[in-house]
Amino acid sequence: MSILTIILSLIFPPLAVALEKGAGKDLIINIILTLLGWLPGVIHAFYVNGK
């Protein structure tokens, strides 16, 4: 995971997921989690990008 990915995961989690995985189910899940709360979106972004 690069520094850019870490920064994007903290600031705007859906963008970090989109750059790593593209438009797919992970992006949709992350958008929903981010809308429910910032922290769930950040946790999911780190989980997806850490794989």
Number of C-alpha atoms within 10 A of each C-alpha: 10 7 8 9 21 17 12 17 21 17 13 17 27 26 18 25 29 17 13 17 14 12 12 10 10 17 23 14 16 24 22 13 20 20 12 11 11 15 14 16 24 24 16 22 31 18 11 16 18 11 6
